[in-house]
Amino acid sequence: MLSLSACGETTPTGSADQAATAGTSSEAASATPTPDPARAARAEAKLLAKRGRYAQAAAALAAADLNADARRMRRRGSRALLHDARAALAAGRFKTAKRFAAESRKLRKTTAARTVLSTANTEIARAEAAARERVRLARIARDQRTCSSTEKRTVRDGAGTPPGCASYFADFAAEQATKAAEDEQGAGDCDPNYAGACLKPDSSDYDCAGGSGDGPDYTGPVQVVGDDPHGLDRDGDGSACESS
């Protein structure tokens, strides 16, 4: 079918209709659909949870006002992290167990997670104590190899500390200080200027056990409660012979 134009030219009517329809279709195709915030939040949370980032997943859901979903995510994450914490604890990976249990409790405070956390802390402390003991025993063994019996006698006689005998001297001095304190406490005759250990009031001089002083008497940690006739409290904070 033909139609007349203003200039007398003829234009096929079907072509005009097709052009109008094509324009409408193009406009419809170019329109951007409105995203669904809830759907996007759930997709993001699913990805985060898959990576073990449950707290962030719950936060993403809560930000989209999906509070019920966020609560379920926190429960799910808490259970998953608790499972991982128990597995790490059974395998002896106590620091990992502590981390997982702490993260579980951040999501949901449960008695089970608290128990795992407490056990992990106990085992970590025990392992650290064992490591310190191994270091101490290794030091003693090293000194026993390098500090001869003659040199040890020199230490016991108070004639000096030969090279390689520093640890032996420290242990010997600490033992002597402890023994002296026990003896003085039993006798009830202690220097009133000090508390925490019994120092002989008639001693010519006291030095800190394990230090560089030459005695003749030694003491472990004490509190200065009066004067400090032996000059043990070097920094004047009231605590003397503190362990380094």
C-alpha positions in Angstrom: 0.0 0.0 0.0 1.3 3.5 -1.0 0.8 6.9 0.6 1.5 10.3 -0.9 4.1 12.5 0.7 4.0 16.3 0.9 6.1 16.5 -2.3 4.0 14.1 -4.2 6.3 11.2 -3.6 4.9 7.9 -2.6 6.1 6.0 0.4 5.1 2.4 1.2 2.9 2.4 4.3 4.2 -1.0 5.5 7.8 0.4 5.6 6.7 3.3 7.8 5.0 0.9 10.2 8.1 -1.3 10.3 10.3 1.6 11.1 8.1 2.8 14.0 8.0 -0.8 15.4 11.8 -1.1 15.2 12.2 2.2 17.1 10.0 1.1 19.9 11.8 -2.3 20.2 15.2 -0.5 20.3 14.0 1.7 23.1 12.6 -1.2 25.1 15.9 -3.2 24.7 18.0 -0.3 25.9 15.9 0.1 29.1 17.9 -1.1 32.2 16.0 -3.4 34.6 15.8 -2.3 38.2 18.0 -4.6 40.4 16.5 -6.5 43.3 18.4 -5.4 46.5 17.3 -8.5 48.4 18.4 -10.8 45.7 21.8 -9.1 45.3 22.3 -9.2 49.1 21.6 -12.9 49.3 24.0 -13.6 46.4 26.7 -11.6 48.1 26.1 -13.3 51.4 26.2 -16.7 49.8 29.6 -16.0 48.3 31.0 -14.6 51.5 29.7 -17.6 53.5 31.4 -19.9 51.0 34.7 -18.2 51.8 34.1 -18.6 55.6 33.4 -14.9 56.1 30.1 -15.4 58.0 30.2 -12.1 59.9 30.4 -10.1 56.7 27.7 -12.3 55.1 25.4 -11.6 58.0 26.2 -7.9 57.8 25.4 -7.8 54.1 22.0 -9.4 54.8 21.2 -7.0 57.7 22.1 -4.0 55.5 19.4 -5.1 53.1 16.9 -5.4 56.0 16.9 -9.2 55.7 17.2 -9.6 59.4 15.8 -13.1 59.6 18.3 -14.2 57.0 21.1 -12.5 58.9 20.1 -14.3 62.1 20.2 -17.6 60.3 23.6 -16.8 58.8 25.0 -16.0 62.2 23.7 -19.3 63.6 25.1 -21.2 60.6 28.5 -19.5 60.9 28.7 -20.0 64.6 28.1 -23.8 64.2 30.6 -24.1 61.3 33.3 -22.2 63.1 32.7 -24.2 66.3 33.1 -27.4 64.3 36.4 -26.1 62.9 37.5 -25.1 66.4 36.9 -28.5 67.8 38.7 -30.2 64.9 41.7 -27.9 65.4 41.7 -28.6 69.2 41.6 -32.4 68.6 44.6 -32.0 66.2 46.6 -30.0 68.7 46.4 -26.8 66.8 45.5 -24.8 69.8 46.0 -21.2 68.4 43.9 -22.1 65.4 41.2 -23.5 67.7 41.3 -20.4 69.8 40.8 -18.2 66.7 37.9 -20.2 65.4 36.2 -20.4 68.8 36.6 -16.6 69.3 35.0 -16.0 65.8 32.2 -18.4 66.6 31.4 -16.4 69.8 31.4 -13.1 68.0 28.5 -14.5 65.8 26.7 -16.2 68.7 27.7 -16.6 72.3 27.5 -20.3 73.2 28.7 -22.3 76.1 30.3 -24.8 73.7 32.4 -22.2 72.0 33.4 -20.8 75.4 34.5 -24.2 76.6 36.7 -24.7 73.5 38.2 -21.3 73.9 39.0 -21.9 77.6 40.6 -25.3 76.7 42.7 -23.8 73.9 44.0 -21.0 76.2 44.9 -23.6 78.8 46.8 -25.7 76.3 48.5 -22.7 74.8 49.7 -21.7 78.3 50.9 -25.2 79.0 52.8 -25.4 75.7 54.5 -22.0 76.3 55.5 -23.2 79.8 56.9 -26.4 78.4 58.9 -24.4 75.8 60.4 -22.2 78.5 61.3 -25.3 80.5 63.0 -26.8 77.5 65.1 -23.6 77.1 66.0 -23.7 80.8 67.1 -27.3 80.7 69.0 -26.7 77.5 70.8 -23.8 79.2 71.7 -26.0 82.2 72.9 -28.8 79.9 75.0 -26.4 78.0 76.5 -25.1 81.2 77.1 -28.6 82.4 79.2 -29.2 79.3 81.1 -26.0 79.5 81.4 -25.4 83.3 83.8 -28.0 84.8 83.5 -29.4 88.3 86.5 -27.3 89.3 84.8 -24.2 88.0 81.6 -25.0 89.8 83.6 -25.4 93.0 85.0 -21.9 92.3 81.4 -20.6 92.1 80.3 -22.4 95.3 83.3 -21.0 97.1 82.4 -17.4 96.0 85.7 -17.0 94.2 84.1 -15.8 91.0 82.1 -16.9 88.0 84.3 -18.5 85.2 83.2 -18.1 81.6 80.5 -20.6 80.8 79.3 -20.9 84.4 76.8 -18.0 84.4 73.7 -20.2 84.5 75.2 -22.4 87.2 76.0 -19.3 89.2 72.4 -18.0 88.8 70.9 -21.3 89.9 73.3 -21.7 92.8 72.7 -18.2 94.0 68.9 -18.6 93.8 69.1 -21.8 95.8 71.3 -20.2 98.4 68.9 -17.2 98.6 65.9 -19.5 99.0 67.6 -21.5 101.7 68.8 -18.4 103.6 65.3 -17.0 103.4 63.7 -20.2 104.7 66.3 -20.4 107.5 65.7 -16.8 108.5 62.0 -17.1 108.4 62.2 -20.1 110.7 64.3 -18.1 113.1 61.9 -15.2 113.1 64.8 -12.7 112.7 64.4 -10.7 109.5 65.4 -7.2 108.3 62.2 -5.2 108.8 63.1 -3.0 105.8 62.2 -5.8 103.3 59.1 -7.9 102.7 58.6 -11.0 100.5 61.8 -12.7 101.7 63.7 -12.8 105.0 67.0 -10.9 104.8 69.4 -11.3 107.7 69.5 -8.0 109.6 73.2 -8.4 110.5 74.4 -9.2 106.9 77.2 -7.0 105.7 75.7 -6.9 102.2 72.9 -8.4 100.0 72.9 -8.7 96.3 70.2 -9.9 93.9 70.5 -13.6 93.1 71.6 -14.1 89.5 73.1 -10.6 89.3 76.6 -9.4 89.1 77.0 -8.6 92.8 79.5 -10.4 95.0 77.3 -11.0 98.1 78.2 -12.4 100.5 74.4 -12.9 100.7 71.8 -13.0 98.0 68.0 -12.6 97.7 65.3 -13.1 95.2 62.5 -10.6 94.5 61.6 -8.5 97.6 59.6 -5.4 98.4 61.3 -2.4 100.1 59.0 -1.3 102.9 61.5 0.9 104.8 65.0 1.9 104.1 67.1 0.1 101.5 70.4 -0.4 103.3 71.7 -2.8 100.7 70.7 -0.7 97.6 68.7 -3.5 96.0 65.9 -1.2 94.6 67.9 0.6 91.9 65.0 2.3 90.2 63.2 3.3 93.5 59.9 1.8 92.6 59.7 -0.3 95.8 60.3 -3.6 94.1 63.8 -5.1 94.2 65.6 -8.0 92.4 62.8 -8.3 90.0 63.0 -11.1 87.4 63.9 -9.8 84.0 
